[in-house]
Amino acid sequence: MKTTTKEHGYVLIIDDDKDICQLLSFLLEHAGYETQQGHDGATAMRLLAQREPDVMLLDSIIPEPNGMVVLAHAHTLYPQLPVMIITGSAGILSAVCAIKAGAWDYIPKPFDNASVLKLVDRAMKTRWGKQDTDSNSNVGTKERIASLMGNSHKIQCLANDLIRVAHTDFSVIIQGETGTGKELVAKNIHRASPRKDGPFIPIDCGAIPDSLIENELFGHEKGSYTGADHGQAGKFEASEGGTLFLDEIANMSLSAQSKLLRALQERIIYRIGGTKPIPVNVRVLAASNENLLDAVVKGKFREDLYYRLNEYVIRIPPLRERPEDILTLADRFIEETSAELDKPKIDFSVSAKEALLRYQWPGNVRELRAVVRRSSLISDGEIKPEDLSFNVQQIAKQEPAKPESPTPVVKSSGIDSIQGLCLDGSSLKEITQLNIDEIERIVILDTLKKTGNNKAEAARRLNIDYKTLYSKLKKINSTLGK
């Protein structure tokens, strides 16, 4: 009789030989483990994203992406995950390389059932022992975040924020520029939460058309629209008992925001075309690369939804604000790429390191990873500045990042004017309007300067139409006596 229990642990099995998968699955489930199977690299990536295994059995030769790529990806997501490589006698050398790249052990084919069970049991005990004292503790979470994002003080503060909110059921807004790792933070909140055994379901709200986002969230009933020949659950139902991650939520239409707010408040959803209420038990994490409060002011985001989601906010600092993490992350990306390419690890020259540190990284960690991967591919030895994929000549002209000075609200003359108005008994409305006019003048002139006096581009950056900008400039010029 099969006795699958969560206490025994979850084993993910990836092998293109379906008979081997079935045999291993039967063997492990009979011993009390929970298992799931996949037969290629793409399936492995998908299953890893959905749920963290306690142990992974991975064939060294599978359809693309290959086993080494999956191994590197698994350790990027879950650095403490024991991965055992399954290999034939001809692949022992590959297994040894995999162990050097971070695999926990290997299982040779043909394998002995008792030996497999012993290896999995030992890996599971190592895993559980680590989790009891480390991974499920604050220390383990901090170490995991440090291994993925860096050791700077700002990342340590981020880890503290993550730990503080992970064990609650609060909704969280994750704020950060594109490429800073918002989904990575969301996954680690889920991993450290009481919902960690449930699914983690991400949705990129910016990649789904307005006409489809509601269907993606809530699903539909059969016949609800042309082509709906069968009912389908949405992401809310798929996330039951786990975490739903709404990436770039500011791109969601106001209509969809309204339905999302109702679902969050009532904990009930309705499929499109359906009348049956479906209770949901889901934690929602939302991310945006723009300030959602600014989006509220601009009318792009519902204020009531903002305050419903804003139970806790985590801000991810851009890479340029934490340069001490650049070389640490670059070194990790070199290790991963070297393992993927099956080549010895290389290093950066001193001048290349200086170039990395001087660059401002507008694409943040995602850009750094892409630069390192390309450099690792084209360089046969030490990576030099010319191997880097950004413009080194342009970097040479850049000054190291300086802390930005706060934008002045008014100039000293403006403050003097306000004080004079106060003494003259001017109203609060008059005083406030003076501040608004001064702020507008400063922001508009600064934006024009940055765009080389390109008024159309300035209007786009300020999110106003050209006519409004033209009107405000006439007012500014009139004030200046031009």
KADAGI-V11933 format. One record per pair of residues at least 12 apart in sequence whose C-alpha atoms are under 8 Angstrom apart, sorted by the first residue. I is the first residue (numbers start at 1). J is the second residue. D is the distance in Angstrom with one decimal. If there is no record, write none. Layout:
i: [I I]
j: [J J]
d: [D D]
This chain:
i: [1 2 2 2 2 3 3 3 3 3 4 4 4 4 4 4 5 5 5 6 6 8 8 8 9 9 9 9 9 9 10 10 10 10 10 10 10 11 11 11 11 11 11 11 11 11 12 12 12 12 12 12 12 12 13 13 13 13 13 13 13 13 14 14 14 14 14 14 14 14 14 14 15 15 15 15 15 15 15 15 16 16 16 16 16 16 16 17 18 21 21 25 27 27 28 39 39 40 40 40 40 40 41 41 41 41 41 41 41 42 42 44 45 45 45 48 49 50 50 50 51 51 51 51 52 53 54 54 54 54 55 55 55 55 55 55 55 55 56 56 56 56 57 57 57 57 58 58 58 58 58 59 59 59 60 60 60 60 60 60 61 68 68 68 69 69 71 71 71 72 72 72 72 75 76 79 79 80 81 82 82 82 82 83 83 83 84 84 84 84 84 85 85 85 85 85 86 86 86 86 87 87 87 87 88 88 88 89 89 92 97 98 101 101 104 136 138 141 141 141 141 142 142 142 145 145 148 149 149 150 150 150 150 151 151 152 152 152 154 154 155 155 158 158 158 161 162 162 162 162 163 163 165 165 166 166 166 166 167 167 167 168 169 170 170 170 171 171 171 171 171 171 171 171 171 172 172 172 172 172 172 172 172 172 173 173 173 173 173 173 173 173 173 173 174 174 174 174 174 174 174 174 174 175 175 175 175 175 175 175 175 175 176 176 176 176 176 176 176 176 177 177 177 177 177 177 178 178 178 179 179 179 179 179 180 180 180 180 180 180 180 180 181 181 181 182 182 182 183 183 183 186 186 187 190 190 195 195 195 196 197 198 198 198 198 198 199 199 199 199 199 199 200 200 200 200 200 201 201 201 201 201 201 202 202 202 202 203 203 203 203 204 204 204 204 205 205 205 205 205 205 205 206 206 206 206 206 210 210 210 213 213 214 214 215 215 215 216 216 217 217 217 218 218 218 218 218 218 218 218 218 219 219 219 219 219 219 219 220 220 220 220 220 220 220 221 221 221 221 222 223 224 224 224 225 233 234 236 236 237 239 240 240 240 241 241 241 242 242 242 243 243 243 243 244 244 244 244 245 245 245 245 246 246 246 246 247 247 247 248 248 248 248 249 249 249 250 250 250 250 250 250 254 254 254 257 257 257 258 258 261 261 261 264 267 267 267 268 284 285 286 292 293 318 319 319 319 319 320 320 320 320 321 323 326 326 326 327 327 327 330 330 330 331 333 333 333 334 334 334 334 334 337 337 338 341 346 346 346 346 347 347 347 348 348 348 349 349 349 349 351 351 352 352 352 352 355 355 355 355 358 358 358 358 358 358 359 359 359 360 371 371 371 372 374 374 375 375 375 409 409 409 410 410 410 414 414 414 418 418 441 444 444 447 447 455]
j: [30 29 30 31 32 29 30 31 32 33 29 30 31 32 33 34 32 33 34 33 34 32 33 34 33 34 53 54 55 124 33 34 35 36 53 54 55 33 34 35 36 53 54 55 56 57 35 36 37 38 53 55 56 57 25 35 36 37 38 56 57 58 37 38 39 40 41 44 56 57 58 59 37 38 39 40 58 59 62 86 38 39 40 59 61 62 63 39 39 37 38 37 113 117 117 62 63 62 63 64 65 66 62 63 64 65 66 67 70 64 65 70 70 73 74 74 200 199 200 201 197 198 199 200 78 81 81 82 124 127 81 82 83 84 120 123 124 127 81 82 83 84 83 84 85 86 71 83 84 85 86 85 86 87 85 86 87 91 94 95 87 98 339 340 339 340 83 102 103 101 336 339 340 102 148 144 147 127 127 103 104 123 127 103 104 105 103 104 105 106 107 98 103 105 106 107 106 107 108 109 106 107 108 109 108 109 110 108 109 108 342 339 336 339 123 192 163 159 163 188 192 156 159 160 159 188 329 325 329 325 326 328 329 324 325 322 324 325 317 322 316 317 314 315 316 314 185 188 189 314 189 192 189 312 189 190 192 193 192 193 194 193 283 283 311 312 283 284 285 286 308 309 310 311 312 284 285 286 309 310 311 312 313 314 285 286 287 288 309 310 311 312 313 314 186 285 286 287 288 313 314 315 316 287 288 289 290 291 313 314 315 316 287 288 289 290 315 316 317 318 288 289 290 316 318 364 289 363 364 363 364 365 366 367 316 317 318 319 363 364 365 366 316 365 366 247 287 316 245 247 287 245 285 200 242 243 241 242 243 242 242 239 240 241 242 243 238 239 240 241 242 243 239 242 243 244 245 235 238 239 243 244 245 244 245 246 247 244 245 246 247 246 247 248 249 246 247 248 249 250 251 252 247 248 249 251 252 252 253 256 252 256 256 272 234 271 272 234 235 234 235 236 233 234 235 236 237 269 270 271 272 231 232 233 234 235 271 272 232 233 234 271 272 273 274 271 272 273 274 273 273 272 273 274 273 271 271 280 282 280 282 280 281 282 281 282 283 281 282 283 282 283 284 285 282 283 284 285 284 285 286 287 284 285 286 287 286 287 288 286 287 288 289 286 287 288 288 290 292 295 300 301 300 301 302 301 302 305 302 305 304 305 308 308 279 280 281 280 309 309 309 306 306 364 360 361 364 365 360 361 364 401 401 357 356 357 368 353 356 357 368 369 372 347 369 372 373 346 347 372 373 376 373 376 376 377 376 381 382 383 381 382 383 382 383 384 382 383 384 385 384 385 383 384 385 388 385 392 395 396 395 396 398 399 400 401 395 398 400 401 388 389 390 388 388 389 387 388 389 435 438 439 435 438 439 434 435 438 431 434 476 458 462 461 462 469]
d: [7.2 6.3 5.0 7.9 7.1 6.9 6.3 7.3 5.1 7.9 5.8 7.4 7.9 4.5 5.5 5.5 5.9 6.4 6.6 7.3 6.7 5.8 5.0 7.3 5.5 6.1 7.9 6.0 8.0 7.3 6.0 4.6 5.6 8.0 5.4 5.3 6.7 6.9 6.2 4.8 6.7 5.7 6.0 4.9 5.6 7.3 5.7 5.1 6.1 8.0 6.0 6.5 4.7 6.2 7.6 7.1 6.1 4.8 6.3 6.0 4.8 6.2 5.8 4.7 5.4 6.9 8.0 6.5 7.8 6.1 4.9 6.1 7.9 6.5 4.9 6.9 6.3 5.0 6.5 8.0 7.6 4.2 6.0 7.5 8.0 5.6 7.3 7.1 7.0 6.5 8.0 7.7 7.4 8.0 7.1 7.2 7.8 5.4 5.0 6.6 7.5 7.9 6.4 6.0 5.3 4.6 5.9 6.9 6.3 6.9 6.4 7.1 6.8 7.6 7.9 7.0 7.5 5.8 5.5 6.7 7.5 7.5 6.0 6.7 7.3 7.4 6.5 7.4 6.7 6.8 6.3 5.3 6.1 7.9 7.3 6.9 6.6 7.9 7.5 6.4 4.7 6.2 5.9 4.9 6.0 6.6 8.0 6.9 6.1 4.9 5.6 5.6 4.4 6.1 6.0 6.1 5.9 7.7 7.1 7.0 7.8 6.8 6.7 5.4 7.9 5.3 7.4 7.9 7.3 7.9 5.7 7.3 7.0 7.9 7.1 7.0 7.8 7.6 7.4 6.8 5.2 6.4 7.2 5.2 5.3 7.0 6.0 5.5 4.8 4.9 6.7 7.4 6.9 6.4 4.4 6.0 5.8 4.7 5.9 7.1 7.2 6.3 5.1 5.8 5.6 4.7 7.2 6.5 6.5 7.6 7.7 7.7 7.9 5.7 8.0 6.5 6.4 7.3 7.2 7.9 7.3 7.1 5.6 7.5 6.4 8.0 7.7 7.4 6.9 4.9 7.9 6.4 6.4 7.8 6.4 6.5 6.1 6.0 7.2 7.1 7.9 7.9 7.0 7.4 7.0 6.7 7.7 7.9 6.1 7.5 7.5 7.5 7.7 7.5 4.9 6.9 5.8 5.0 6.8 4.8 6.3 7.2 6.4 7.4 5.9 6.9 6.5 5.4 5.7 7.8 7.8 5.3 6.7 5.6 6.6 7.1 5.0 6.2 6.1 6.2 6.0 4.9 5.6 7.3 6.2 4.9 5.5 7.7 6.5 6.0 7.8 6.3 4.8 6.3 7.7 7.4 6.1 4.5 6.6 5.9 4.9 5.9 7.4 5.8 5.5 6.1 7.2 7.1 7.2 6.1 4.6 6.1 7.7 6.5 5.0 7.3 5.9 4.9 6.6 7.1 7.8 4.6 7.3 7.8 6.5 7.8 5.8 6.5 7.2 5.6 5.1 5.6 4.7 7.1 6.6 7.4 6.0 7.2 7.9 5.5 5.5 7.0 7.7 7.3 7.9 8.0 6.6 7.3 7.8 7.4 7.9 7.0 6.8 7.2 7.8 6.5 6.5 5.2 7.2 7.0 7.4 7.5 7.4 5.3 4.2 7.4 7.6 5.6 7.3 7.2 4.8 6.3 6.6 5.9 4.9 6.1 7.3 7.0 7.4 5.9 6.3 5.0 6.0 6.0 4.5 6.2 7.1 7.7 6.1 5.2 5.9 6.3 4.8 6.3 7.9 6.5 5.8 5.6 5.6 8.0 6.0 6.0 7.6 5.8 7.3 5.3 7.2 7.0 6.2 7.9 7.7 7.1 6.1 7.8 6.5 7.6 6.6 5.3 6.1 4.9 4.9 5.8 6.7 4.3 6.4 6.1 7.4 6.7 6.5 5.1 6.9 7.7 5.3 4.5 3.7 7.3 5.0 6.2 5.4 6.6 7.4 4.6 4.3 6.2 7.1 6.2 6.2 5.6 5.8 7.9 7.7 6.5 4.6 7.7 7.9 7.6 7.7 7.0 7.1 6.6 6.2 6.1 5.5 5.5 5.4 5.6 8.0 7.6 5.6 6.4 5.7 4.8 5.9 7.2 6.6 6.1 4.9 6.3 6.0 4.8 5.8 7.7 7.3 6.2 4.7 6.3 5.8 4.8 6.4 7.4 5.4 4.4 6.6 6.3 6.2 5.9 6.3 7.7 6.9 7.3 7.3 6.4 7.3 6.7 6.9 7.8 7.0 7.1 7.8 7.7 7.8 5.6 7.5 8.0 5.9 5.4 6.8 5.7 8.0 7.9 7.5 7.1 7.4 6.1 7.8 6.6 5.2 6.5 5.5 6.3 7.5 6.9 7.7 6.4 7.3 6.8 8.0 7.3 7.7 7.8 7.0 7.0 6.4 7.7 6.1 6.5 7.0 7.2 7.8 6.4 6.9 6.6 6.0 6.9 7.2 7.8 7.4 6.1 5.9 7.3 7.8 5.4 6.1 5.6 4.6 6.4 6.0 5.8 5.6 7.8 7.0 6.4 6.8 5.2 4.5 7.8 6.7 6.9 6.8 7.7 6.4 7.8 6.9 7.2 5.7 8.0 5.7 7.4 7.9 7.2 6.3 5.7 7.6 7.6 7.7 7.3 5.4 5.6 7.2 7.0 7.4 5.9 6.5 6.0 6.6 7.9 7.8 7.7 6.1 7.7 6.6 7.7 8.0 7.8 7.9 7.7]
